[in-house]
Amino acid sequence: MADPAVTWHRIGTRAELEATTPQRVVLGATPVAVFVHDDAVRVIADRCNHRGGPLSEGTCTGEFVRCPWHGWEYSVVTGRGPAGFDEEQVAVFAVDERADGVFVRTPATEPRRLVKHKPSHLLEDHPKGPDDPPRVLGISTTALDDGLPRYSTSEALVAEAIDEAKQLGADTQLITLRSLAFHECEGNYSKAAAACTWPCAITERDPSDEMSVVYEALVHWADVIVVGTPIRWGQPSSLYYKMAERLNCVQNQITTHNRLLIENKVASFIITGGQDNVQGVAGTMLGFWAELGFVFPPFPYIGHTRGWNAEDMQNNVRFVRKSVELKDGARQLVTRSLATWRALDTAASAAAAATPMQRAGRKAHQAPPGVG
Protein backbone atom coordinates (compact mmCIF):
# COMPACT_ATOMS: atom_id res chain seq x y z
CA MET A 1 0.00 0.00 0.00
CA ALA A 2 1.37 3.42 -0.97
CA ASP A 3 2.49 5.72 1.82
CA PRO A 4 0.10 8.72 1.76
CA ALA A 5 2.92 10.96 3.09
CA VAL A 6 5.10 10.32 0.04
CA THR A 7 4.76 12.74 -2.87
CA TRP A 8 6.54 12.77 -6.23
CA HIS A 9 7.07 16.24 -7.70
CA ARG A 10 7.83 16.86 -11.36
CA ILE A 11 10.67 19.39 -11.67
CA GLY A 12 11.15 19.46 -15.45
CA THR A 13 12.64 17.45 -18.28
CA ARG A 14 16.21 16.18 -18.26
CA ALA A 15 17.14 18.65 -21.01
CA GLU A 16 15.64 21.56 -19.08
CA LEU A 17 17.53 20.63 -15.93
CA GLU A 18 20.85 20.18 -17.73
CA ALA A 19 20.47 23.71 -19.08
CA THR A 20 19.60 25.36 -15.77
CA THR A 21 21.29 23.48 -12.91
CA PRO A 22 22.37 24.11 -10.29
CA GLN A 23 19.02 25.58 -9.37
CA ARG A 24 16.64 25.97 -6.46
CA VAL A 25 13.24 24.28 -6.60
CA VAL A 26 10.56 24.38 -3.92
CA LEU A 27 8.74 21.08 -3.44
CA GLY A 28 5.58 22.05 -1.59
CA ALA A 29 7.20 23.91 1.31
CA THR A 30 10.62 22.25 0.96
CA PRO A 31 13.41 24.11 -0.88
CA VAL A 32 15.89 21.80 -2.59
CA ALA A 33 19.02 22.24 -4.71
CA VAL A 34 19.10 20.38 -8.02
CA PHE A 35 22.36 19.31 -9.69
CA VAL A 36 23.43 17.09 -12.58
CA HIS A 37 26.48 15.03 -11.65
CA ASP A 38 27.93 11.85 -13.10
CA ASP A 39 25.14 11.82 -15.73
CA ALA A 40 22.42 11.73 -13.09
CA VAL A 41 20.11 14.31 -11.50
CA ARG A 42 20.96 14.80 -7.82
CA VAL A 43 18.80 16.61 -5.27
CA ILE A 44 19.79 17.71 -1.77
CA ALA A 45 18.42 20.25 0.67
CA ASP A 46 19.12 23.83 -0.40
CA ARG A 47 19.97 25.05 3.10
CA CYS A 48 23.54 24.73 4.40
CA ASN A 49 23.74 23.24 7.90
CA HIS A 50 26.07 26.00 9.06
CA ARG A 51 24.09 29.24 8.64
CA GLY A 52 21.44 28.40 6.07
CA GLY A 53 23.28 29.48 2.93
CA PRO A 54 21.74 28.55 -0.46
CA LEU A 55 23.62 25.51 -1.79
CA SER A 56 21.95 25.96 -5.18
CA GLU A 57 24.07 29.09 -5.58
CA GLY A 58 27.30 27.33 -4.63
CA THR A 59 30.32 26.28 -6.67
CA CYS A 60 30.66 22.61 -7.66
CA THR A 61 33.96 20.72 -7.69
CA GLY A 62 33.42 17.10 -8.59
CA GLU A 63 30.64 15.75 -6.42
CA PHE A 64 30.94 18.51 -3.81
CA VAL A 65 29.10 21.82 -3.75
CA ARG A 66 30.62 24.67 -1.76
CA CYS A 67 28.23 26.98 0.09
CA PRO A 68 28.59 30.53 -1.26
CA TRP A 69 28.34 32.10 2.18
CA HIS A 70 31.11 30.53 4.25
CA GLY A 71 32.54 27.67 2.20
CA TRP A 72 31.08 24.56 3.84
CA GLU A 73 30.98 21.61 1.43
CA TYR A 74 28.52 18.77 0.83
CA SER A 75 28.35 15.86 -1.61
CA VAL A 76 25.49 16.24 -4.07
CA VAL A 77 25.29 12.42 -4.05
CA THR A 78 25.29 11.56 -0.34
CA GLY A 79 24.65 14.96 1.25
CA ARG A 80 27.67 14.43 3.48
CA GLY A 81 30.68 16.63 4.02
CA PRO A 82 34.12 15.66 2.69
CA ALA A 83 36.37 13.17 4.48
CA GLY A 84 36.80 14.18 8.09
CA PHE A 85 33.50 16.08 8.06
CA ASP A 86 31.26 13.28 6.79
CA GLU A 87 29.27 12.93 10.01
CA GLU A 88 27.60 16.16 8.85
CA GLN A 89 24.84 15.71 6.26
CA VAL A 90 22.15 17.72 4.50
CA ALA A 91 18.97 15.94 3.48
CA VAL A 92 19.02 13.86 0.27
CA PHE A 93 15.97 13.32 -1.95
CA ALA A 94 15.21 10.39 -4.23
CA VAL A 95 15.02 11.11 -7.97
CA ASP A 96 13.08 9.18 -10.64
CA GLU A 97 13.80 10.00 -14.27
CA ARG A 98 10.73 9.06 -16.30
CA ALA A 99 9.68 9.44 -19.91
CA ASP A 100 7.49 12.43 -19.03
CA GLY A 101 10.07 14.21 -16.87
CA VAL A 102 12.22 14.13 -13.75
CA PHE A 103 10.44 13.58 -10.42
CA VAL A 104 11.69 14.15 -6.89
CA ARG A 105 10.28 12.44 -3.82
CA THR A 106 9.36 14.08 -0.53
CA PRO A 107 10.02 13.58 2.29
CA ALA A 108 13.79 13.08 2.08
CA THR A 109 15.18 9.56 1.91
CA GLU A 110 18.26 10.60 3.92
CA PRO A 111 17.49 13.12 6.69
CA ARG A 112 19.63 16.02 7.76
CA ARG A 113 22.31 15.28 10.34
CA LEU A 114 23.64 18.29 12.19
CA VAL A 115 26.85 18.10 14.19
CA LYS A 116 27.47 20.88 16.69
CA HIS A 117 30.97 22.11 15.91
CA LYS A 118 33.16 23.68 18.53
CA PRO A 119 34.08 27.15 17.23
CA SER A 120 37.73 28.10 16.78
CA HIS A 121 37.28 30.87 19.36
CA LEU A 122 35.19 30.58 22.49
CA LEU A 123 34.13 34.12 23.40
CA GLU A 124 33.61 34.29 27.15
CA ASP A 125 30.65 36.17 28.67
CA HIS A 126 32.57 37.71 31.62
CA PRO A 127 29.51 38.16 33.88
CA LYS A 128 29.77 40.96 36.42
CA GLY A 129 28.30 41.04 39.90
CA PRO A 130 26.30 44.00 41.21
CA ASP A 131 29.18 45.17 43.42
CA ASP A 132 31.93 44.74 40.82
CA PRO A 133 33.64 47.89 39.53
CA PRO A 134 32.89 49.29 36.07
CA ARG A 135 35.07 48.16 33.19
CA VAL A 136 36.80 50.63 30.89
CA LEU A 137 38.31 49.53 27.57
CA GLY A 138 40.78 51.66 25.63
CA ILE A 139 41.32 50.95 21.92
CA SER A 140 44.24 52.51 20.07
CA THR A 141 44.02 52.39 16.28
CA THR A 142 47.48 53.82 15.56
CA ALA A 143 49.79 51.81 13.31
CA LEU A 144 53.35 51.74 14.63
CA ASP A 145 56.53 49.83 13.91
CA ASP A 146 57.37 48.40 17.31
CA GLY A 147 60.95 47.85 16.12
CA LEU A 148 61.26 51.59 15.44
CA PRO A 149 58.94 53.11 18.02
CA ARG A 150 57.58 56.65 17.86
CA TYR A 151 55.25 58.72 20.01
CA SER A 152 51.56 58.42 19.15
CA THR A 153 49.60 61.45 20.34
CA SER A 154 46.22 59.69 20.25
CA GLU A 155 47.52 56.57 22.01
CA ALA A 156 49.23 58.62 24.69
CA LEU A 157 45.96 60.38 25.49
CA VAL A 158 44.02 57.08 25.53
CA ALA A 159 46.60 55.87 28.07
CA GLU A 160 45.92 58.98 30.17
CA ALA A 161 42.20 58.17 30.11
CA ILE A 162 42.84 54.56 31.13
CA ASP A 163 45.12 55.67 33.96
CA GLU A 164 42.39 57.99 35.23
CA ALA A 165 39.84 55.16 35.04
CA LYS A 166 42.13 53.02 37.22
CA GLN A 167 42.39 55.83 39.77
CA LEU A 168 38.59 56.05 39.78
CA GLY A 169 38.43 52.37 40.73
CA ALA A 170 37.53 50.84 37.35
CA ASP A 171 38.88 47.62 35.88
CA THR A 172 40.73 48.50 32.68
CA GLN A 173 42.08 47.06 29.44
CA LEU A 174 44.03 48.70 26.63
CA ILE A 175 43.95 47.07 23.18
CA THR A 176 46.39 48.25 20.52
CA LEU A 177 45.03 47.08 17.17
CA ARG A 178 48.50 46.91 15.63
CA SER A 179 49.40 44.09 18.04
CA LEU A 180 46.52 41.92 16.76
CA ALA A 181 46.72 39.77 13.63
CA PHE A 182 43.24 39.87 12.21
CA HIS A 183 41.81 39.52 8.72
CA GLU A 184 40.10 42.18 6.69
CA CYS A 185 36.32 41.88 6.39
CA GLU A 186 35.40 39.48 3.58
CA GLY A 187 32.14 41.26 2.81
CA ASN A 188 29.85 38.35 3.67
CA TYR A 189 27.03 40.88 4.06
CA SER A 190 27.35 41.57 0.34
CA LYS A 191 26.38 37.95 -0.33
CA ALA A 192 23.26 38.04 1.84
CA ALA A 193 22.25 39.83 5.03
CA ALA A 194 22.14 36.58 7.02
CA ALA A 195 25.61 35.59 5.78
CA CYS A 196 27.12 38.20 8.12
CA THR A 197 27.00 36.31 11.42
CA TRP A 198 27.86 36.65 15.08
CA PRO A 199 30.54 35.71 15.84
CA CYS A 200 32.04 36.72 12.50
CA ALA A 201 32.41 33.71 10.20
CA ILE A 202 36.14 34.46 9.91
CA THR A 203 36.53 34.20 13.68
CA GLU A 204 34.46 31.02 13.73
CA ARG A 205 36.69 29.14 11.33
CA ASP A 206 40.18 30.63 11.81
CA PRO A 207 41.96 30.07 15.14
CA SER A 208 44.63 32.61 14.16
CA ASP A 209 42.20 35.51 13.73
CA GLU A 210 42.67 37.81 16.71
CA MET A 211 39.63 40.00 16.13
CA SER A 212 38.20 37.73 18.83
CA VAL A 213 40.10 39.87 21.35
CA VAL A 214 38.12 42.95 20.29
CA TYR A 215 34.80 41.07 20.08
CA GLU A 216 35.15 39.61 23.57
CA ALA A 217 36.31 42.84 25.19
CA LEU A 218 33.79 45.05 23.41
CA VAL A 219 30.67 42.89 23.64
CA HIS A 220 31.20 40.74 26.72
CA TRP A 221 33.49 42.76 28.96
CA ALA A 222 33.45 46.56 28.66
CA ASP A 223 30.99 49.05 30.12
CA VAL A 224 32.82 52.10 28.77
CA ILE A 225 35.11 52.34 25.76
CA VAL A 226 37.56 55.08 24.76
CA VAL A 227 38.66 54.82 21.12
CA GLY A 228 41.67 56.78 19.95
CA THR A 229 42.63 57.50 16.36
CA PRO A 230 45.06 59.69 14.48
CA ILE A 231 43.71 61.72 11.56
CA ARG A 232 44.82 60.27 8.24
CA TRP A 233 43.91 62.43 5.22
CA GLY A 234 40.96 63.85 7.10
CA GLN A 235 39.69 60.43 8.21
CA PRO A 236 40.24 57.89 11.03
CA SER A 237 43.18 55.53 10.60
CA SER A 238 43.22 52.54 8.27
CA LEU A 239 43.39 50.22 11.31
CA TYR A 240 40.27 51.89 12.67
CA TYR A 241 38.41 51.15 9.44
CA LYS A 242 39.71 47.59 9.35
CA MET A 243 38.22 47.05 12.81
CA ALA A 244 35.00 48.90 11.98
CA GLU A 245 34.33 46.73 8.94
CA ARG A 246 34.70 43.59 11.07
CA LEU A 247 32.24 45.06 13.60
CA ASN A 248 29.48 44.95 11.00
CA CYS A 249 28.58 41.53 12.40
CA VAL A 250 27.65 43.22 15.70
CA GLN A 251 25.29 45.74 14.10
CA ASN A 252 23.92 43.12 11.73
CA GLN A 253 22.51 41.10 14.62
CA ILE A 254 20.02 43.93 15.05
CA THR A 255 19.20 43.92 11.34
CA THR A 256 18.74 40.18 10.88
CA HIS A 257 17.90 38.79 14.32
CA ASN A 258 16.46 41.67 16.37
CA ARG A 259 19.26 40.94 18.84
CA LEU A 260 21.11 43.71 20.68
CA LEU A 261 24.68 42.81 21.59
CA ILE A 262 25.48 46.31 22.87
CA GLU A 263 23.20 47.62 25.63
CA ASN A 264 23.83 50.38 28.17
CA LYS A 265 27.44 50.85 27.09
CA VAL A 266 29.15 54.22 26.68
CA ALA A 267 31.64 55.24 24.00
CA SER A 268 33.92 58.27 23.77
CA PHE A 269 36.73 59.26 21.42
CA ILE A 270 40.18 60.85 21.25
CA ILE A 271 41.17 62.29 17.87
CA THR A 272 44.53 63.87 17.06
CA GLY A 273 46.48 64.63 13.92
CA GLY A 274 48.66 66.94 11.94
CA GLN A 275 45.81 68.44 9.94
CA ASP A 276 42.31 69.65 10.71
CA ASN A 277 38.95 67.83 10.48
CA VAL A 278 38.51 66.69 14.06
CA GLN A 279 34.75 67.33 13.85
CA GLY A 280 34.42 65.43 10.58
CA VAL A 281 36.23 62.41 12.02
CA ALA A 282 34.17 62.65 15.21
CA GLY A 283 30.93 62.72 13.20
CA THR A 284 31.96 59.57 11.35
CA MET A 285 32.81 57.79 14.60
CA LEU A 286 29.70 58.96 16.46
CA GLY A 287 27.47 57.73 13.66
CA PHE A 288 29.14 54.32 13.49
CA TRP A 289 29.22 53.56 17.23
CA ALA A 290 25.64 54.79 17.63
CA GLU A 291 24.60 52.18 15.03
CA LEU A 292 26.19 49.49 17.21
CA GLY A 293 24.10 50.61 20.19
CA PHE A 294 26.53 52.75 22.20
CA VAL A 295 25.46 55.96 23.90
CA PHE A 296 27.66 58.98 24.54
CA PRO A 297 28.48 61.30 27.43
CA PRO A 298 28.16 65.07 27.16
CA PHE A 299 31.01 66.32 24.94
CA PRO A 300 31.92 62.77 23.81
CA TYR A 301 35.30 63.48 22.22
CA ILE A 302 38.45 65.50 22.61
CA GLY A 303 40.67 66.45 19.71
CA HIS A 304 43.82 68.27 18.74
CA THR A 305 45.41 69.34 15.45
CA ARG A 306 47.76 72.11 14.38
CA GLY A 307 45.64 72.92 11.33
CA TRP A 308 45.92 72.47 7.60
CA ASN A 309 49.02 74.65 7.12
CA ALA A 310 51.06 73.30 10.02
CA GLU A 311 52.98 70.55 8.22
CA ASP A 312 55.34 70.09 11.15
CA MET A 313 54.35 66.94 13.00
CA GLN A 314 57.41 67.14 15.22
CA ASN A 315 55.92 70.29 16.75
CA ASN A 316 52.53 68.57 17.08
CA VAL A 317 54.17 65.76 19.08
CA ARG A 318 56.03 68.26 21.27
CA PHE A 319 52.80 70.12 21.94
CA VAL A 320 50.87 67.04 23.02
CA ARG A 321 53.72 65.75 25.16
CA LYS A 322 53.76 69.01 27.12
CA SER A 323 50.04 69.81 27.12
CA VAL A 324 48.52 69.58 30.56
CA GLU A 325 45.21 70.70 29.07
CA LEU A 326 44.98 67.71 26.69
CA LYS A 327 45.94 65.24 29.41
CA ASP A 328 43.32 66.75 31.71
CA GLY A 329 40.84 66.60 28.83
CA ALA A 330 41.43 62.87 28.39
CA ARG A 331 40.93 62.30 32.11
CA GLN A 332 37.77 64.40 32.19
CA LEU A 333 36.48 62.51 29.14
CA VAL A 334 36.65 59.14 30.87
CA THR A 335 35.19 60.66 34.05
CA ARG A 336 32.17 61.93 32.07
CA SER A 337 31.87 58.55 30.36
CA LEU A 338 31.82 56.67 33.66
CA ALA A 339 29.24 59.08 35.09
CA THR A 340 27.04 58.51 32.05
CA TRP A 341 27.42 54.75 32.38
CA ARG A 342 26.46 54.87 36.07
CA ALA A 343 23.30 56.80 35.24
CA LEU A 344 22.47 54.29 32.50
CA ASP A 345 23.23 51.32 34.73
CA THR A 346 20.98 52.59 37.50
CA ALA A 347 18.09 53.28 35.11
CA ALA A 348 18.57 49.96 33.33
CA SER A 349 18.59 47.98 36.56
CA ALA A 350 15.32 49.56 37.65
CA ALA A 351 13.53 49.00 34.34
CA ALA A 352 15.18 45.89 32.84
CA ALA A 353 12.44 43.41 33.67
CA ALA A 354 9.53 45.64 32.72
CA THR A 355 10.74 47.50 29.63
CA PRO A 356 13.11 45.74 27.26
CA MET A 357 15.02 48.08 24.96
CA GLN A 358 13.24 48.73 21.68
CA ARG A 359 14.76 47.68 18.40
CA ALA A 360 17.48 50.18 17.59
CA GLY A 361 18.42 50.82 13.97
CA ARG A 362 15.94 52.46 11.64
CA LYS A 363 16.79 49.81 9.05
CA ALA A 364 16.45 46.86 11.44
CA HIS A 365 13.94 44.19 10.52
CA GLN A 366 12.91 40.75 11.71
CA ALA A 367 14.79 37.80 10.28
CA PRO A 368 12.92 36.11 7.46
CA PRO A 369 11.51 32.64 8.21
CA GLY A 370 14.13 29.92 8.09
CA VAL A 371 17.13 32.19 8.69
CA GLY A 372 19.27 30.71 11.43
Protein Blocks (a to p, Z undefined) as FASTA:
>chain_A
ZZfkbccddebdfklmmmmmccdddehjaccddddeehiacdddfbdfklopafklmcce
hjbccdfklopacdfklopacehilmpccddddddddfkbccdddddfbdcdddddddfb
dcdfkiadfkbccddddddfbdcdfklccddfklmmmmmmmmmmmmnopacddddfklpc
cdddehlmmmomklpccddfklmmmmklcklmmmmmmmmmmmbdcdddddeehiacfklm
mmmmmmmmmmmmmmmnopafbghiacddddddfbehklmmmmmmmmmmmmnopacdehib
ccddebjklccfklmmmmmmmmmklmmmmmmmmmmmmmmmmmmmmmmmmmmmmmccddfb
fkbccddehiZZ
